[in-house]
Amino acid sequence: MEWNPDEYLRKLYETRSQTLDFKAKTADQWKEWRTELREKFVDALGGFGDMYSKPEATVIERVEYDDYIRERIELRTADSLVMPTYLLLPKGRQGKLPVVVGCHGHGYGSKSAVGLLPDGSEANDDPNVHRKFGIALVRRGFAVVIPELIGFGDRKLENEAVVNRDSNSCFPISVYLMMLGKTTAGIRIQETMAAIGYAAEREELDASRIGIFGLSGGGLVAAFTAALDERIRAAVVSCYTNTFLDSILYRRHCIDNYIPGILRYAEMPDLVGLIAPRPLFIEAGQRDELFPLHGTEKAIARLQQIYGVADAAEGLDYHLFPGGHEICGDRSYAWLERQLQVQS
């Protein structure tokens, strides 16, 4: 029916002026492109600078298991903003520990990544798309930092914690921030940077060996934090890397995925490509309906182009596993061990 706006929206996308989509042919052109796109990206996220780079920290819980220790820490990331964060520390390791910052996706927050249920009790064999990835990584010798992303778990809005206990506060937080020229993605990225700042100050952790791992919405945070923070040496992005057109513009997604005006500058693979030349691993389920395989394949092709021009083709790897929207880890965990030089 001609009254439907489908064709109008399609033409808007096709005729958009992406002023910073990747066209570089030389290393110098790539460097200029990276600098300019980073500046535009930070502006679209709502700008940075209003959060603490070195947050105030208070340890509020310490639990010992046979092979690792779990701490829960409050990080004051800005005036009136406190982020609970888990730190998992392996036992029996010598020297400073390599660090992985773990970014959970949608669900009940950071507890899902450390083997806990929403009430804080042990999950045991509870199935979850996060696959207790924090525990899997600490048992491989990493210190694992898992922030509670704003809007999830214990960081929902106060009234939503009562009336919306089984969901999240992404929508009301996001629209509030957008009306003020900010974004949920921008806040989450800045807070993740603050968590990195905290990890870099811990004596037992190696600030020169910091990686990041994120699933789905946490994959957004992992990818874009790595794109903008050079302290991250290696990044694993699980079940997120795609094109905006084939994923969040194709079907209904949580509003926290949307960055106003970003398509004036570039598509998602260009933004993820800002990580280059540092190592990047893409993990994606072949049956992922939220971030479909064909979009992931387009993104990988663009990333291969970017990494090639950056003379870092060997730094890009991927695993398209036979699963859905979930962490796999079959190749990504070992890849992180190699990149961050975990001692056996």
Protein Blocks (a to p, Z undefined) as FASTA:
>chain_A
ZZbcklmmmmmmmmpccfkbcfbfbfklmmmmmmmmmmmmmmmnnpahiacfbdcdddfb
dcddfkbccddddddfbghiacdddddddehiacjdddddddddedebjklmnopafkop
afkjaccfklommmmmmmnopacdddddehiajlccfklmmmmmmmcfklmmmmmmmmno
pafklmmmmmmmmmmmmmmmpmkbcfklccdddehjlmmmmmmmmmmmmkbmbdcdehkb
ccfklmmmmpccdfklpcghklmmbcfklmmmmmpmcdcdddddfklmklgfklmmmmmm
mmmmmmmmnopmmmpccddddbddddeklmmmmmmmmmnopaZZ
